[in-house]
Amino acid sequence: MATARDLGAAGERFGAPLANLTDPAPLLGQTPDGEHGPERHPLAGSAVFASPMQMRHDYLTSKSSRRDERRRRRVQRKADRGQPQALRDIDFG
């Protein structure tokens, strides 16, 4: 009986994401109302069908976030070591 209960629990745990495969909103990180969640992860291969303007926007947004994250890590690393900050990093700080 315990095995059947464990199997049922595993089915509920792993079967729930598979039940929503027909609804693309959870896969994109959106709520069913169309609002964006905290993180948006597009489906694999969706870039083929996206407009060039959307792809350019996504590229520039991710590039900017990567630059800001590198700058934040550099500022923190230099602050930890007691080194002087670069002038371009002072206003970020």
N, C-alpha and C positions, 0 to 999 in steps of 0.2 A: 504494500500500500504506500509506503514511503517513496518507493521508486516512481510510482505513478504521480504522486504529488510533486516530486522533484522534476519530473518530466513536464508536468503541467506548468510549473513555475518557469522552467527554462523556455517553454513554448511562448508563454506570455512575455517574457523578457526579450527574447530574440525575434519573436514573430511580429511584435508591434511595429517596428520600422518597415518591415516588408509589407504590411497591410496598407501603408500610405504611399506606395510607389506610383499609384495613378495620380496622386495629387502633387504637382510640381512645386507648390508653394513651400512646404517644409524643406524640400531639398535645396531651395534657393536661400534658405534662412529667413523666409518671410512668413508672416502670419496669414491665415486665410483671407483677412481683410485687405491684404496687399501692402501692409506696413512692413518696413524693413526691421529685421531683428538686430541684435547687437553686432552680429557678424554676417556678412553676405558671402556665401560661397556658391559661385555659379556651377552648373553642371559641367562635367567634362565634355568637350566638343562644342560648347555653346558659342565659342568665339567664331565659329564658322558662320553662324547665322546672325551675329551681332553686326550692327552698323559700324562703319569705320570711325564715325565720331564717338560712338560709345566705347569702342576699343581704345581710341586715343585717350579719352577721358580716364578710363580704367588704368591705362598704362601710366599716365602722368600722376594720377592719384597715388598709385602704389609706389611709384618712384619717389614722390615727395615724402611719403610715410617712411620709406626705407632710409632716405637722407636724414630725416628728423630723428629716427631711431638711432642711426649711427652717431649723429651729433650728440644725442642724449647720453649714449654710452661713453663717448669720448670725454664729455664734460665730467661725467661721474668718475671715470677712471683717473682723469687728471686731478680732480678734487680729492680722491682717495690717496693719491700719491703726493699731494701737496705741491703740484706743479702749477705754474702760471697758466691761465686760460688764454686761448687765442682771441683776438679782438672780434672775430666773426662769431665766436661762441658766447660772448659775454651777454648779449641781449637775449639769448635763448634761455639761459640759465635758471 
